[in-house]
């Protein structure tokens, strides 16, 4: 963040007077009505034998990303289906912010939900095989489970990046930081936990936040233990940006430790996703049988 912006934010904080708790600040964002959009395209109900739903959030103009996902990691869940004797169904959500609310109605028999983004690449045989206790959740879908990749800083500033969702006016959220949250590109719930979150959601709409920050806060309010996945199996970005740390994409291009990556985010173009997927698959093929 630019130093002038930091100074400006600090001045704002000094005008607030007494330091407020996160509870007080989230209470200030309460609303009686949700600002979420309705589904523009409703998925068909899940079959009775579906155990796991993968919800991929997208938008109408990002067809290229959805097409590549359908051809890559969303198709390769067959390996996990055979390994865990599950039926896994990917669903693409267009223009949706209330999918968590509606999912129990469309897929009531599902045990496990993975929430992801259309700029994420997930390696299903690692993600389900090493990060998520799939078998335990499917056998106990009513028990609480909420897991994901935590935000990478120990404190989350209210204004982390200009123009981001964390750019929240002081008048709406009078705290300088937000609590640690699980990031929405790899967020996992049991159906039991999702139902509890939805129930709390109806009592506690928020005008300031969407998906990951909001859902993580609801879990905190409900005292649901969070399973924070190890960052050893996670990489933050495919993108090459000025002044950024050495790009993950460049690491993959050199086949450096790519075999240990289960989730990669901000692969913002279909070409990046496709190229990364080829690298991932090349590092995992064993006798041409794994992929």
Phi and psi in degrees as GROMACS dihedral restraints (atoms count N, CA, C in turn):
[ dihedral_restraints ]
;  ai    aj    ak    al  type     phi  dphi    fc
    3     4     5     6     1   -64.2    20    10
    4     5     6     7     1   139.6    20    10
    6     7     8     9     1   -54.4    20    10
    7     8     9    10     1   -36.7    20    10
    9    10    11    12     1   -63.4    20    10
   10    11    12    13     1   -37.0    20    10
   12    13    14    15     1   -67.3    20    10
   13    14    15    16     1   -39.1    20    10
   15    16    17    18     1   -62.2    20    10
   16    17    18    19     1   -46.1    20    10
   18    19    20    21     1   -61.6    20    10
   19    20    21    22     1   -40.4    20    10
   21    22    23    24     1   -62.1    20    10
   22    23    24    25     1   -42.0    20    10
   24    25    26    27     1   -67.6    20    10
   25    26    27    28     1   -39.0    20    10
   27    28    29    30     1   -63.1    20    10
   28    29    30    31     1   -38.9    20    10
   30    31    32    33     1   -61.8    20    10
   31    32    33    34     1   -40.1    20    10
   33    34    35    36     1   -62.2    20    10
   34    35    36    37     1   -41.0    20    10
   36    37    38    39     1   -64.5    20    10
   37    38    39    40     1   -38.8    20    10
   39    40    41    42     1   -65.9    20    10
   40    41    42    43     1   -26.9    20    10
   42    43    44    45     1   -78.3    20    10
   43    44    45    46     1    -9.6    20    10
   45    46    47    48     1   -77.8    20    10
   46    47    48    49     1   -20.1    20    10
   48    49    50    51     1    80.2    20    10
   49    50    51    52     1  -127.7    20    10
   51    52    53    54     1   -59.4    20    10
   52    53    54    55     1   135.5    20    10
   54    55    56    57     1   -68.0    20    10
   55    56    57    58     1   130.1    20    10
   57    58    59    60     1  -100.3    20    10
   58    59    60    61     1   154.5    20    10
   60    61    62    63     1   -80.3    20    10
   61    62    63    64     1   161.8    20    10
   63    64    65    66     1   -61.1    20    10
   64    65    66    67     1   -35.0    20    10
   66    67    68    69     1   -59.1    20    10
   67    68    69    70     1   -45.8    20    10
   69    70    71    72     1   -64.1    20    10
   70    71    72    73     1   -40.2    20    10
   72    73    74    75     1   -70.2    20    10
   73    74    75    76     1   -39.3    20    10
   75    76    77    78     1   -69.5    20    10
   76    77    78    79     1   -34.2    20    10
   78    79    80    81     1   -60.6    20    10
   79    80    81    82     1   -32.0    20    10
   81    82    83    84     1   -68.9    20    10
   82    83    84    85     1   -17.2    20    10
   84    85    86    87     1   -95.7    20    10
   85    86    87    88     1     0.9    20    10
   87    88    89    90     1   -59.7    20    10
   88    89    90    91     1   145.1    20    10
   90    91    92    93     1  -142.0    20    10
   91    92    93    94     1   149.7    20    10
   93    94    95    96     1   -79.6    20    10
   94    95    96    97     1   -22.4    20    10
   96    97    98    99     1  -125.4    20    10
   97    98    99   100     1   142.4    20    10
   99   100   101   102     1   -78.0    20    10
  100   101   102   103     1   144.9    20    10
  102   103   104   105     1   -92.5    20    10
  103   104   105   106     1     4.7    20    10
  105   106   107   108     1   -67.2    20    10
  106   107   108   109     1   150.0    20    10
  108   109   110   111     1   -77.2    20    10
  109   110   111   112     1   159.1    20    10
  111   112   113   114     1   -85.3    20    10
  112   113   114   115     1   159.7    20    10
  114   115   116   117     1   -61.4    20    10
  115   116   117   118     1   129.4    20    10
  117   118   119   120     1   -80.4    20    10
  118   119   120   121     1   -30.9    20    10
  120   121   122   123     1  -135.7    20    10
  121   122   123   124     1   116.3    20    10
  123   124   125   126     1   -89.0    20    10
  124   125   126   127     1   130.6    20    10
  126   127   128   129     1   -72.8    20    10
  127   128   129   130     1   156.8    20    10
  129   130   131   132     1   -72.3    20    10
  130   131   132   133     1   154.1    20    10
  132   133   134   135     1   -58.6    20    10
  133   134   135   136     1   149.6    20    10
  135   136   137   138     1   -70.9    20    10
  136   137   138   139     1   148.1    20    10
  138   139   140   141     1   -65.2    20    10
  139   140   141   142     1   158.7    20    10
  141   142   143   144     1   -64.3    20    10
  142   143   144   145     1   -25.3    20    10
  144   145   146   147     1   -92.6    20    10
  145   146   147   148     1     9.8    20    10
  147   148   149   150     1   -77.8    20    10
  148   149   150   151     1   124.8    20    10
  150   151   152   153     1   -99.5    20    10
  151   152   153   154     1   -36.1    20    10
  153   154   155   156     1  -129.9    20    10
  154   155   156   157     1   133.4    20    10
  156   157   158   159     1  -115.8    20    10
  157   158   159   160     1   131.4    20    10
  159   160   161   162     1  -105.1    20    10
  160   161   162   163     1   112.0    20    10
  162   163   164   165     1   -95.5    20    10
  163   164   165   166     1   115.7    20    10
  165   166   167   168     1  -107.3    20    10
  166   167   168   169     1   112.9    20    10
  168   169   170   171     1   -78.1    20    10
  169   170   171   172     1   133.2    20    10
  171   172   173   174     1  -148.5    20    10
  172   173   174   175     1  -174.6    20    10
  174   175   176   177     1  -138.9    20    10
  175   176   177   178     1   164.9    20    10
  177   178   179   180     1   -60.0    20    10
  178   179   180   181     1   -34.8    20    10
  180   181   182   183     1   -84.7    20    10
  181   182   183   184     1     4.9    20    10
  183   184   185   186     1  -113.6    20    10
  184   185   186   187     1    46.1    20    10
  186   187   188   189     1   -64.3    20    10
  187   188   189   190     1   -34.2    20    10
  189   190   191   192     1   -60.9    20    10
  190   191   192   193     1   -42.1    20    10
  192   193   194   195     1   -63.1    20    10
  193   194   195   196     1   -44.7    20    10
  195   196   197   198     1   -64.6    20    10
  196   197   198   199     1   -38.3    20    10
  198   199   200   201     1   -63.1    20    10
  199   200   201   202     1   -44.0    20    10
  201   202   203   204     1   -66.6    20    10
  202   203   204   205     1   -41.0    20    10
  204   205   206   207     1   -60.5    20    10
  205   206   207   208     1   -42.5    20    10
  207   208   209   210     1   -60.2    20    10
  208   209   210   211     1   -33.1    20    10
  210   211   212   213     1   -87.3    20    10
  211   212   213   214     1   -13.3    20    10
  213   214   215   216     1  -116.2    20    10
  214   215   216   217     1  -106.9    20    10
  216   217   218   219     1   -69.2    20    10
  217   218   219   220     1   -28.2    20    10
  219   220   221   222     1   -70.0    20    10
  220   221   222   223     1   -24.2    20    10
  222   223   224   225     1   -82.6    20    10
  223   224   225   226     1   -27.7    20    10
  225   226   227   228     1   -86.2    20    10
  226   227   228   229     1    10.2    20    10
  228   229   230   231     1   -69.7    20    10
  229   230   231   232     1    -6.5    20    10
  231   232   233   234     1   -57.1    20    10
  232   233   234   235     1   -36.4    20    10
  234   235   236   237     1   -58.8    20    10
  235   236   237   238     1   -44.7    20    10
  237   238   239   240     1   -71.0    20    10
  238   239   240   241     1   -33.5    20    10
  240   241   242   243     1   -59.8    20    10
  241   242   243   244     1   -43.9    20    10
  243   244   245   246     1   -72.7    20    10
  244   245   246   247     1   -36.5    20    10
  246   247   248   249     1   -68.3    20    10
  247   248   249   250     1   -47.0    20    10
  249   250   251   252     1  -102.5    20    10
  250   251   252   253     1     3.1    20    10
  252   253   254   255     1    57.2    20    10
  253   254   255   256     1    45.2    20    10
  255   256   257   258     1  -114.0    20    10
  256   257   258   259     1   163.6    20    10
  258   259   260   261     1  -115.5    20    10
  259   260   261   262     1   112.9    20    10
  261   262   263   264     1  -108.7    20    10
  262   263   264   265     1   129.7    20    10
  264   265   266   267     1  -122.4    20    10
  265   266   267   268     1   117.7    20    10
  267   268   269   270     1   -79.1    20    10
  268   269   270   271     1   137.8    20    10
  270   271   272   273     1  -128.4    20    10
  271   272   273   274     1   130.7    20    10
  273   274   275   276     1   -98.5    20    10
  274   275   276   277     1   128.9    20    10
  276   277   278   279     1  -109.8    20    10
  277   278   279   280     1   119.8    20    10
  279   280   281   282     1  -103.2    20    10
  280   281   282   283     1   123.3    20    10
  282   283   284   285     1    60.2    20    10
  283   284   285   286     1    41.7    20    10
  285   286   287   288     1  -117.8    20    10
  286   287   288   289     1   134.2    20    10
  288   289   290   291     1  -126.3    20    10
  289   290   291   292     1    -6.1    20    10
  291   292   293   294     1  -114.9    20    10
  292   293   294   295     1    27.1    20    10
  294   295   296   297     1   -62.7    20    10
  295   296   297   298     1   -35.4    20    10
  297   298   299   300     1   -63.8    20    10
  298   299   300   301     1   -34.4    20    10
  300   301   302   303     1   -70.2    20    10
  301   302   303   304     1   -38.5    20    10
  303   304   305   306     1   -89.6    20    10
  304   305   306   307     1   -22.2    20    10
  306   307   308   309     1   -56.7    20    10
  307   308   309   310     1   -44.8    20    10
  309   310   311   312     1   -58.3    20    10
  310   311   312   313     1   -24.3    20    10
  312   313   314   315     1   -78.4    20    10
  313   314   315   316     1   -37.0    20    10
  315   316   317   318     1   -86.1    20    10
  316   317   318   319     1   -29.5    20    10
  318   319   320   321     1  -134.7    20    10
  319   320   321   322     1    64.5    20    10
  321   322   323   324     1   -66.6    20    10
  322   323   324   325     1   -23.3    20    10
  324   325   326   327     1   -90.3    20    10
  325   326   327   328     1    -1.0    20    10
  327   328   329   330     1   -72.0    20    10
  328   329   330   331     1   142.2    20    10
  330   331   332   333     1   -97.6    20    10
  331   332   333   334     1   -32.5    20    10
  333   334   335   336     1  -135.8    20    10
  334   335   336   337     1   136.3    20    10
  336   337   338   339     1  -125.5    20    10
  337   338   339   340     1   128.0    20    10
  339   340   341   342     1  -109.0    20    10
  340   341   342   343     1   121.2    20    10
  342   343   344   345     1   -99.3    20    10
  343   344   345   346     1   126.9    20    10
  345   346   347   348     1  -140.0    20    10
  346   347   348   349     1   178.6    20    10
  348   349   350   351     1  -118.9    20    10
  349   350   351   352     1   161.7    20    10
  351   352   353   354     1   -80.9    20    10
  352   353   354   355     1     3.9    20    10
  354   355   356   357     1  -111.8    20    10
  355   356   357   358     1    18.4    20    10
  357   358   359   360     1  -109.0    20    10
  358   359   360   361     1   146.8    20    10
  360   361   362   363     1  -118.6    20    10
  361   362   363   364     1   120.7    20    10
  363   364   365   366     1  -114.7    20    10
  364   365   366   367     1   131.4    20    10
  366   367   368   369     1   -91.7    20    10
  367   368   369   370     1    99.9    20    10
  369   370   371   372     1   -61.8    20    10
  370   371   372   373     1   -35.4    20    10
  372   373   374   375     1   -71.3    20    10
  373   374   375   376     1   -21.3    20    10
  375   376   377   378     1   -91.8    20    10
  376   377   378   379     1   -43.1    20    10
  378   379   380   381     1   -62.0    20    10
  379   380   381   382     1   -51.0    20    10
  381   382   383   384     1   -78.0    20    10
  382   383   384   385     1   -30.4    20    10
  384   385   386   387     1   -79.7    20    10
  385   386   387   388     1   -29.7    20    10
  387   388   389   390     1  -119.0    20    10
  388   389   390   391     1   -32.3    20    10
  390   391   392   393     1   -91.2    20    10
  391   392   393   394     1   -43.6    20    10
  393   394   395   396     1  -104.9    20    10
  394   395   396   397     1   127.4    20    10
  396   397   398   399     1   -76.2    20    10
  397   398   399   400     1    73.6    20    10
  399   400   401   402     1   -59.0    20    10
  400   401   402   403     1   -51.9    20    10
  402   403   404   405     1   -58.5    20    10
  403   404   405   406     1   -43.8    20    10
  405   406   407   408     1   -61.9    20    10
  406   407   408   409     1   -42.3    20    10
  408   409   410   411     1   -68.8    20    10
  409   410   411   412     1   -42.7    20    10
  411   412   413   414     1   -63.7    20    10
  412   413   414   415     1   -35.9    20    10
  414   415   416   417     1   -75.7    20    10
  415   416   417   418     1   -21.8    20    10
  417   418   419   420     1  -134.5    20    10
  418   419   420   421     1    63.0    20    10
  420   421   422   423     1   -66.3    20    10
  421   422   423   424     1   -20.2    20    10
  423   424   425   426     1   -85.7    20    10
  424   425   426   427     1    -9.9    20    10
  426   427   428   429     1   -78.8    20    10
  427   428   429   430     1   156.5    20    10
  429   430   431   432     1   -74.7    20    10
  430   431   432   433     1   131.6    20    10
  432   433   434   435     1  -150.0    20    10
  433   434   435   436     1   127.7    20    10
  435   436   437   438     1  -144.2    20    10
  436   437   438   439     1   111.1    20    10
  438   439   440   441     1  -133.9    20    10
  439   440   441   442     1   160.7    20    10
  441   442   443   444     1   169.8    20    10
  442   443   444   445     1  -174.6    20    10
  444   445   446   447     1   -91.5    20    10
  445   446   447   448     1   118.5    20    10
  447   448   449   450     1   -72.2    20    10
  448   449   450   451     1   156.1    20    10
  450   451   452   453     1   -57.7    20    10
  451   452   453   454     1   142.7    20    10
  453   454   455   456     1   -80.1    20    10
  454   455   456   457     1    -3.3    20    10
  456   457   458   459     1  -109.5    20    10
  457   458   459   460     1   151.2    20    10
  459   460   461   462     1   -71.8    20    10
  460   461   462   463     1   -25.9    20    10
  462   463   464   465     1  -126.6    20    10
  463   464   465   466     1   136.5    20    10
  465   466   467   468     1  -101.2    20    10
  466   467   468   469     1   107.9    20    10
  468   469   470   471     1   -66.3    20    10
  469   470   471   472     1   146.1    20    10
  471   472   473   474     1   -61.3    20    10
  472   473   474   475     1   -37.4    20    10
  474   475   476   477     1  -114.1    20    10
  475   476   477   478     1    91.8    20    10
  477   478   479   480     1   -89.4    20    10
  478   479   480   481     1   -38.6    20    10
  480   481   482   483     1  -147.0    20    10
  481   482   483   484     1   128.8    20    10
  483   484   485   486     1   -58.9    20    10
  484   485   486   487     1   128.1    20    10
  486   487   488   489     1    89.4    20    10
  487   488   489   490     1    -3.5    20    10
  489   490   491   492     1   -86.6    20    10
  490   491   492   493     1   174.7    20    10
  492   493   494   495     1   -65.7    20    10
  493   494   495   496     1   -17.7    20    10
  495   496   497   498     1   -81.7    20    10
  496   497   498   499     1    -2.3    20    10
  498   499   500   501     1   -80.4    20    10
  499   500   501   502     1    85.4    20    10
  501   502   503   504     1  -118.1    20    10
  502   503   504   505     1   129.7    20    10
  504   505   506   507     1   -59.9    20    10
  505   506   507   508     1   146.3    20    10
  507   508   509   510     1   -58.2    20    10
  508   509   510   511     1   -35.6    20    10
  510   511   512   513     1   -65.2    20    10
  511   512   513   514     1   -26.1    20    10
  513   514   515   516     1   -89.3    20    10
  514   515   516   517     1   -35.4    20    10
  516   517   518   519     1  -140.3    20    10
  517   518   519   520     1    89.2    20    10
  519   520   521   522     1   -80.6    20    10
  520   521   522   523     1    39.1    20    10
  522   523   524   525     1  -119.5    20    10
  523   524   525   526     1   149.8    20    10
  525   526   527   528     1   -81.9    20    10
  526   527   528   529     1   -18.0    20    10
  528   529   530   531     1  -133.8    20    10
  529   530   531   532     1   163.9    20    10
  531   532   533   534     1  -113.5    20    10
  532   533   534   535     1   156.3    20    10
  534   535   536   537     1   -69.1    20    10
  535   536   537   538     1   157.5    20    10
  537   538   539   540     1   -56.6    20    10
  538   539   540   541     1   139.0    20    10
  540   541   542   543     1  -133.9    20    10
  541   542   543   544     1   159.4    20    10
  543   544   545   546     1   -84.5    20    10
  544   545   546   547     1   138.6    20    10
  546   547   548   549     1   -80.4    20    10
  547   548   549   550     1   141.1    20    10
  549   550   551   552     1   -75.9    20    10
  550   551   552   553     1    -1.6    20    10
  552   553   554   555     1   -87.7    20    10
  553   554   555   556     1    -6.4    20    10
  555   556   557   558     1  -154.6    20    10
  556   557   558   559     1    65.0    20    10
  558   559   560   561     1  -113.2    20    10
  559   560   561   562     1   129.6    20    10
  561   562   563   564     1  -122.8    20    10
  562   563   564   565     1   134.3    20    10
  564   565   566   567     1  -127.4    20    10
  565   566   567   568     1   149.9    20    10
  567   568   569   570     1   -80.6    20    10
  568   569   570   571     1   159.1    20    10
  570   571   572   573     1   -63.2    20    10
  571   572   573   574     1   -34.9    20    10
  573   574   575   576     1   -61.1    20    10
  574   575   576   577     1   -42.7    20    10
  576   577   578   579     1   -67.7    20    10
  577   578   579   580     1   -41.9    20    10
  579   580   581   582     1   -60.2    20    10
  580   581   582   583     1   -41.2    20    10
  582   583   584   585     1   -63.6    20    10
  583   584   585   586     1   -38.7    20    10
  585   586   587   588     1   -66.0    20    10
  586   587   588   589     1   -40.7    20    10
  588   589   590   591     1   -64.1    20    10
  589   590   591   592     1   -41.8    20    10
  591   592   593   594     1   -64.0    20    10
  592   593   594   595     1   -42.1    20    10
  594   595   596   597     1   -61.4    20    10
  595   596   597   598     1   -43.4    20    10
  597   598   599   600     1   -69.2    20    10
  598   599   600   601     1   -34.3    20    10
  600   601   602   603     1   -56.6    20    10
  601   602   603   604     1   -40.2    20    10
  603   604   605   606     1   -69.4    20    10
  604   605   606   607     1   -19.9    20    10
  606   607   608   609     1   -93.1    20    10
  607   608   609   610     1   -14.1    20    10
  609   610   611   612     1  -145.0    20    10
  610   611   612   613     1    57.4    20    10
  612   613   614   615     1   -63.7    20    10
  613   614   615   616     1   149.5    20    10
  615   616   617   618     1  -127.1    20    10
  616   617   618   619     1   135.3    20    10
  618   619   620   621     1   -87.2    20    10
  619   620   621   622     1    -7.5    20    10
  621   622   623   624     1  -106.7    20    10
  622   623   624   625     1   -22.7    20    10
  624   625   626   627     1  -128.9    20    10
  625   626   627   628     1   158.8    20    10
  627   628   629   630     1  -131.0    20    10
  628   629   630   631     1   164.2    20    10
  630   631   632   633     1    22.6    20    10
  631   632   633   634     1   -96.8    20    10
  633   634   635   636     1   -65.0    20    10
  634   635   636   637     1   -46.4    20    10
  636   637   638   639     1   -62.1    20    10
  637   638   639   640     1   -46.3    20    10
  639   640   641   642     1   -66.1    20    10
  640   641   642   643     1   -48.1    20    10
  642   643   644   645     1   -65.8    20    10
  643   644   645   646     1   -38.4    20    10
  645   646   647   648     1   -64.1    20    10
  646   647   648   649     1   -37.4    20    10
  648   649   650   651     1   -68.6    20    10
  649   650   651   652     1   -39.6    20    10
  651   652   653   654     1   -60.8    20    10
  652   653   654   655     1   -41.4    20    10
  654   655   656   657     1   -62.0    20    10
  655   656   657   658     1   -39.4    20    10
  657   658   659   660     1   -62.0    20    10
  658   659   660   661     1   -44.3    20    10
  660   661   662   663     1   -61.9    20    10
  661   662   663   664     1   -35.8    20    10
  663   664   665   666     1   -86.0    20    10
  664   665   666   667     1    -0.9    20    10
  666   667   668   669     1    59.9    20    10
  667   668   669   670     1    38.7    20    10
  669   670   671   672     1   -85.9    20    10
  670   671   672   673     1   124.5    20    10
  672   673   674   675     1   -65.7    20    10
  673   674   675   676     1   139.4    20    10
  675   676   677   678     1  -107.8    20    10
  676   677   678   679     1   133.3    20    10
  678   679   680   681     1   -94.7    20    10
  679   680   681   682     1   105.0    20    10
  681   682   683   684     1   -88.7    20    10
  682   683   684   685     1   117.9    20    10
  684   685   686   687     1   -73.8    20    10
  685   686   687   688     1   146.0    20    10
  687   688   689   690     1   -64.1    20    10
  688   689   690   691     1   136.5    20    10
  690   691   692   693     1   -72.7    20    10
  691   692   693   694     1    -6.3    20    10
  693   694   695   696     1   -63.2    20    10
  694   695   696   697     1   -26.1    20    10
  696   697   698   699     1  -105.8    20    10
  697   698   699   700     1    19.0    20    10
  699   700   701   702     1  -132.9    20    10
  700   701   702   703     1   138.6    20    10
  702   703   704   705     1  -125.7    20    10
  703   704   705   706     1   142.1    20    10
  705   706   707   708     1   -82.3    20    10
  706   707   708   709     1   -27.1    20    10
  708   709   710   711     1  -157.1    20    10
  709   710   711   712     1   139.6    20    10
  711   712   713   714     1   -87.4    20    10
  712   713   714   715     1   -16.7    20    10
  714   715   716   717     1   -78.7    20    10
  715   716   717   718     1   147.9    20    10
  717   718   719   720     1  -102.4    20    10
  718   719   720   721     1   112.6    20    10
  720   721   722   723     1  -124.7    20    10
  721   722   723   724     1   152.0    20    10
  723   724   725   726     1   -61.7    20    10
  724   725   726   727     1   136.4    20    10
  726   727   728   729     1    67.5    20    10
  727   728   729   730     1    12.8    20    10
  729   730   731   732     1   -87.9    20    10
  730   731   732   733     1   159.3    20    10
  732   733   734   735     1   -61.1    20    10
  733   734   735   736     1   162.3    20    10
  735   736   737   738     1   -48.6    20    10
  736   737   738   739     1   126.7    20    10
  738   739   740   741     1   -64.6    20    10
  739   740   741   742     1   139.5    20    10
  741   742   743   744     1   -61.6    20    10
  742   743   744   745     1   -37.4    20    10
  744   745   746   747     1   -59.2    20    10
  745   746   747   748     1   -40.6    20    10
  747   748   749   750     1   -65.9    20    10
  748   749   750   751     1   -37.8    20    10
  750   751   752   753     1   -59.2    20    10
  751   752   753   754     1   -45.3    20    10
  753   754   755   756     1   -65.4    20    10
  754   755   756   757     1   -37.2    20    10
  756   757   758   759     1   -61.1    20    10
  757   758   759   760     1   -25.3    20    10
  759   760   761   762     1   -97.0    20    10
  760   761   762   763     1     5.5    20    10
  762   763   764   765     1    57.8    20    10
  763   764   765   766     1    35.8    20    10
  765   766   767   768     1   -92.3    20    10
  766   767   768   769     1   113.5    20    10
  768   769   770   771     1    50.6    20    10
  769   770   771   772     1    25.0    20    10
  771   772   773   774     1   -66.3    20    10
  772   773   774   775     1   -26.0    20    10
  774   775   776   777     1   -68.9    20    10
  775   776   777   778     1   -10.6    20    10
  777   778   779   780     1  -102.4    20    10
  778   779   780   781     1     4.2    20    10
  780   781   782   783     1   -93.8    20    10
  781   782   783   784     1   124.3    20    10
  783   784   785   786     1  -103.3    20    10
  784   785   786   787     1   -27.2    20    10
  786   787   788   789     1  -141.1    20    10
  787   788   789   790     1   131.0    20    10
  789   790   791   792     1  -129.1    20    10
  790   791   792   793     1   132.9    20    10
  792   793   794   795     1  -112.9    20    10
  793   794   795   796     1   167.4    20    10
  795   796   797   798     1    58.9    20    10
  796   797   798   799     1    37.5    20    10
  798   799   800   801     1   -87.4    20    10
  799   800   801   802     1    81.1    20    10
  801   802   803   804     1   -82.0    20    10
  802   803   804   805     1    -3.8    20    10
  804   805   806   807     1  -125.9    20    10
  805   806   807   808     1   155.7    20    10
  807   808   809   810     1   -61.3    20    10
  808   809   810   811     1   -35.6    20    10
  810   811   812   813     1   -65.6    20    10
  811   812   813   814     1   -41.6    20    10
  813   814   815   816     1   -60.8    20    10
  814   815   816   817     1   -44.3    20    10
  816   817   818   819     1   -62.8    20    10
  817   818   819   820     1   -44.8    20    10
  819   820   821   822     1   -63.8    20    10
  820   821   822   823     1   -46.4    20    10
  822   823   824   825     1   -65.1    20    10
  823   824   825   826     1   -42.3    20    10
  825   826   827   828     1   -62.1    20    10
  826   827   828   829     1   -42.7    20    10
  828   829   830   831     1   -61.7    20    10
  829   830   831   832     1   -40.0    20    10
  831   832   833   834     1   -61.0    20    10
  832   833   834   835     1   -43.5    20    10
  834   835   836   837     1   -62.5    20    10
  835   836   837   838     1   -43.4    20    10
  837   838   839   840     1   -61.8    20    10
  838   839   840   841     1   -46.3    20    10
  840   841   842   843     1   -65.4    20    10
  841   842   843   844     1   -40.3    20    10
  843   844   845   846     1   -60.3    20    10
  844   845   846   847     1   -33.8    20    10
  846   847   848   849     1   -79.1    20    10
  847   848   849   850     1   -13.5    20    10
  849   850   851   852     1  -110.3    20    10
  850   851   852   853     1   -12.9    20    10
  852   853   854   855     1   -63.5    20    10
  853   854   855   856     1   126.8    20    10
  855   856   857   858     1  -126.4    20    10
  856   857   858   859     1   109.7    20    10
  858   859   860   861     1    54.9    20    10
  859   860   861   862     1    29.9    20    10
  861   862   863   864     1    57.4    20    10
  862   863   864   865     1    27.0    20    10
  864   865   866   867     1  -116.4    20    10
  865   866   867   868     1   -21.0    20    10
  867   868   869   870     1   -74.8    20    10
  868   869   870   871     1   -43.9    20    10
